[in-house]
Amino acid sequence: MGMGDIDLRHRIAKRAAQEIEDGMIVNLGIGIPTLAADYIPAHYEVWLHAENGIMGAGASPARGEEDPNLCNAGGFPITLTKGGSYMDSTTAFGIIRKGMLDMTILGALEVSSHGDLANWIVPGKRVPGMGGAIELAQKAKKVVVVMSHLDKHGQSKIKAACTLPLTAKSCVDLIITDMAVIEVKSQLLILREVMPPFQPEDVMRATEAPLILAPDVKSVV
Amino acid sequence: MNKTANLDQVITHFRDGMTIMFGGFGGVGSPPSLIDAILEANIKDMTLIGNDAGFPQIGVGRLITEGRVKKIIASHIGSNPIAGQKMQAGTLDVLFYPQGILAEKIRAGGMGLAGIVTDVGMDSLNLDEKQLVQLDGKKYILEPALTADIAIVNALKADEAGNLIFDKSARNTNPIVAMAGDWTIAEVEEIVPVGGLHPEEIVTPGVFVNQIVQSKGVNWTWAWETSI
């Protein structure tokens, strides 16, 4: 499994986009979460928020139409939707801290069975800094994590307890991986859906944390 | 007072070892001509304060690449691998804060406040390094305000009094950084006479701005330009 697989990245993003409801204010993290924007139904009125100071981020511009001064938090050119606005970064983060985001979709290094999230530091190895992840994870009403099920050594990224420094405690509501959709509810992990071709047994075997099988495990569509 | 200056005039305010705060987010909204002037003037041992470390050849990343920076206070350096290498090698001191808290510390500095009180990071940051306060029975982190010897910002337009308006998402941290410097220099695309900006559209009042310089424009290649 490699998350460099473009088709796989889009399948995960498409499933994540199904969590977005009409009327929501949503922040999409860098990478796969950004791709989810392509799968939001066109008739929905969804406000995409960006930490650098945008409410109402729109689709990617046509090639040659990019504006270097209109980029998302990942530095990629975007457009502004009708009714969108610009603000300074403190206002953008005020929107986050006040709890106005209905949902954020984030990447992760590890998630625990309690919904703890670790996604900003691998001590001694990768120390890129937390950016806005702590605020997003701690303050968004719903936190959806998208990630590969296993790390590059084949180890489960869904842990009984996180081994890496935490971004925020008990913040994750839903985990979407290349193998499954897992809900975090009352500090328990419930296997809701499997990503074809995997079966529930495959997911149980590949997951370090204990999983509860939903009565009607579905396939991701 | 006409605050228009040229790069030779503004660079006389810089000294080795200064703390320099910069506007910009991933290089977007960072002032290219001022960064060039700092490089050319051989200013070194500086402490930078701003959102991130840019990219190796974009924004303030170039100052880090050239080894002029001894310390950076930022929210992440992930887009600048050279900053990461220097951090690991011990030649660059890096201090991280959550992005919105860093911005708010800067805003507090510009607003004449001593600090801010927040619960962001209570579960995840090393609280041994933090001063905690209690409000209504709940614990919070007390974060001191940040100011700088010089603030450098990038704006779309200035009038000669230093009133500023910004361009789309290039506004980002520029309005707060503009307020937090002891001496603030704005690099702008266009300078208009006083009265040339509508008072309702001015984002940064000119009283916060000491000098304005005409930008020569962005002289780096954006990361997205190489990937399309």
Interface residues (C-beta under 8 A of the other chain):
Chain A: A50 E51 N52 G53 I54 R63 E66 D67 P68 N69 L70 C71 N72 A73 G74 G75 F76 P77 L80 Y86 M87 D88 S89 T90 A92 F93 G94 I96 R97 R126 V127 P128 G129 M130 G131 G132 A133 I134 E135 Q138 K139 P165 L166 T167 A168 K169
Chain B: F25 G26 G27 V28 G29 N51 D52 A74 S75 H76 I77 G78 S79 G84 M87 Q88 V94 F96 P98 Q99 G100 I101 A103 E104 R107 T118 D119 V120 G121 D123 S124 L125 F166 D167 K168 S169 A170 R171 N172 T173 N174 P175 I176 V203 V218 W222 A223 W224 E225 I228
